[in-house]
Amino acid sequence: MEILILIAVLVGAVWGAAFLRQSGLLGGCLAVLVAAACFGLPMMKIELGPMPLTTDRMLIVALAAQYVVWRRLGWCDAKPIGKQEITLFALLAILIVSNFTSDWRVEGYRPVSRLILDYLMPAVMYWVARQTRQTPRSLLAVLGFFAVFGLYMALTTIAEYLQLWPLVFPRYIVTTVQGGVAEFIGRGRGPLLTPIANSVMLCIGMTAALCWWPRLGRVGQLALVAATLAFLAALYCTLTRSCWMSGLFTLAMVFGLTLPRGWRLPVLSVGAVVVLAVVVTQWEHVMVYKRDKAMEAQKSAESAELRPILARVAWNMFLDHPWFGCGYSHYYDEHTKYTFDRTTALPLEQARGYVSHNVLLTLLTETGLVGLTAFVTLLAFWTRDAWRLWRRTAAPLCARQIGLVMMIALGTYLLNGMFHDTSIMPLMNLTLFFLAGTVEGLRPDAAGRLPCDRTDGPCRTI
């Protein structure tokens, strides 16, 4: 058996080296995303101390090595460091100091593992994506990748929800359902095994797919309409309120920013009226419905009522450690101390055993105002640069559309992050940082030129 594994590893290494040579740094980044989504921890792991070795973790090391080689050979763009990168370095420094000035050995070095998985690996993706040579062809490849990969996730989500098991891949999605021990059984979880992260990728994929509209003929546009309906059906199958909100946000952003001026107000107004009518007439059903197989309908309403309780616990933790927090990845260890407070009418004891359900509050409680300020400042830079890229009408259309996809990614990440800690979910920070690196790699030079300024072939103005 060991010989077969060794042969498989050697063959994979040869084919992998050939792939990376042909596809460059961009191919390496996209390979990491695919591996993290479909071939990560649930699929395969090699026990190696506190953090198992998985396919995506091995690939991120290979990507870093590839970048070093590419840099020495002059095959990537050495772009100057700006305020965005300084802010990212500051955030990483804060997280590292917070990690190692608290009990970083707790639960088998969990804080160290979280630091590596949730921020250091995504930072590598950001840096490599930013240094990748960008051309209209490479940017179209990014749009095509997210469109196709998102459609795969949509069809897998629908098949999982309808229990069409032969159509579901990877197979661990099926085995976790049949085992009955995983969370969110009964919802569309996709390969990430969580509907929240699944919805973020679905929204990114739907946006990337819609970006192809001006390049397609009538038949292609009809196929794109069908694909969009599949994305919306998959978002419904998540049976999660924040995921539905993300889908509405995505449609509003795409139509609001791409439709001709004369169409925007009527289309958005009709959409708002339809959404308002559904909310008013179906409010009780939206708040109380059976989502998971193991969850009664009333539990769905109680999960919404839990949010203010968790927020109050996090706020009390912040008041005790306002500047530097209780230590990175230590919310779960420290929060029980604050559930005995009887100065509020909220039943804080119900928060015991839960992680924080808000990505910003998590950083606030664990790293204080210092960490949260760095993170929010970084997101503000990324949002501004994505908006500027989208508004740059002289740029190639595919470059502008990368800015649109980045804005959707940020919006859905934070929208879901108001109800869940999206930073600890599989693929979330890897994808966000990759897109951010791609956008920041397109910052104009001193003369105002973009790295990809050239004729964009089939691209046309929206």
Protein Blocks (a to p, Z undefined) as FASTA:
>chain_A
ZZmmmmmmmmmmmmmmmmmmmnommlmmmmmmmmmmmmmmkloccdehjbdcdfklmmmm
mmmmmmmmmmmnopaccddddfklmmmmmmmmmmmmmmmmmcfkgghhllmmmmmmmmmm
mmmmmmmmmmpccdfklmmmmmmmmmmmmmmmmmmmmmmmnopaklpccfklmmmmmnop
aghihianbjnopaklmmmmmmmmmmmmmmmmmmpcfklmmmmmmmmmmmmmmmmmnopa
klmmmmmmmmmmmmmmmmcfklmmmmmmmmmmmmmmmmmmmmmmmmnccfbfmlcfklmm
mmmmmmmmmmmmmmmmmmmmmmnonoehilmmmmmmmmmpckbfbdfklmgoiacfbfkl
mmmmmnojmlmmmmmmmmmmmmmmmmmmmmmmkbcfklmmmmmmmmmmmmmmmmmmmmbc
fklpghklmmmmmmmmmmmmmpccfkopafklccehjaccZZ
